């Protein structure tokens, strides 16, 4: 088992600190091994981000990928079958609860909309 210790702050491909973001380590996606994906979140200049980037901890290189369709933070996310990254809900720059769901294809570097969640408004 390999253990990596790194400072994402020093390695981030953005000029501003980012917070309330998602990150996921994926062991094998389309023959790419052990990449860390960082998505969405906030910066002090841009309240919510559409960004998706991958980080290779072996080479310490970042790659900017296709941005999400909707800017969001505090979202749920999951990888299914090591082929797709799903982003679910979150909050918008206007503090709205998002119902939208997007699917990212690692192979195509492309986001598509998925059926939105059915969320009841509190009474």
N, C-alpha and C positions, 0 to 999 in steps of 0.2 A: 504494500500500500504506500503510495506516494502522498506526502502532505505538502501543500503549497502555502507559504505565508507571503502575502503581498499587501501592499497598500493601494487600494483602488483609488484613493484620493490622488495619489501621485501619478497614477497611470491612466486616469479617465481622459477620454478624447474631447472633453469639453472644458471650457475656460471657467465655468462656475461650479460651485458645489451643487450636488443634486441630492434631494431627499425624497422620501415617500415613494421610492421606486421599487420595481420588481427585479429580482435576479434569480437565475436558475443555472445550475451546473448540469451539463448534459454530456454523458460519457461517449455516446456515439450517435451522431446525426449525419446521415448521408456520407458516411466514411470520414467524417471530421470528428476527431476525438478530443474529449475533455475541454470543451469551450464553455465559458461563462457568458450568459446572455443577460444584458441589462436593458430594461425597458421602462418607458414612461417616467413618471415621477415629476418633481418640481425643481425649479431653480429659483433664485431670487429675482432674476430678470424675466423669466418665462414661467408663469404660474404653473402650467401643466405642459408636459412634453409628449410628443408623438414618437420620440426617438427609440430605435432598437439598435443596439451594438453588440458585437461579440468580442470577447477577450480571450486570447490564447495565453495561458499562464506559463507555457514553456518558452514561447518566443517574446512574451510581453508586448504583443501587438494587438491593437484594436482594429476592428473593421466596422464601419458604419453600414447598416443594412436598411432595407426599405422601412420607412416610417409607418407606424400604425395609422389607420384612417381617422381615428379620434384621439385627441389629446386627453390624457387621463392620468390619475394617480390613485393610490390605494385600491388597486384592482386585484382581482383574483387571476391566477394564471396556472396553466398546467401543460405538460407535454404529453401527447397521446401517440403511442406507437413509434416514438422517436422520429416521427415525420413532421408533426405539426405542433405548433405552440398556440394554445388558445388563451385569449385575454377576455376576461369577463367582468363587466360592470366597472366599478370604481367611481371616482368623482370627477366632475368637469371643472374647468376654471371658474365656473359660476356657482360652484358648490352644489351642483345638481347631482343626484344619484343617477348614474348611467345604467341603462338597461341593455346597451349594445354588447354584442359578442363578436369578436374577430378571430379569424384563424390565419396563422402565418405558416407558409410552406417553406421549410428550410431549403428544399431542393430548388424551388422557383424564386425564392427571395421575394415573396408577394403575399399581401394580406387580402383576404376576402371577408365580406360580412357573413355572419351566421345568424340564424334566427335569434331575435332579441329575447331576453328573459322576460317572463311575465311576473311583474312585481306589483303588489298592491300598494296603493298609497295609504299611509297611516291616517286613521280617522280622528 
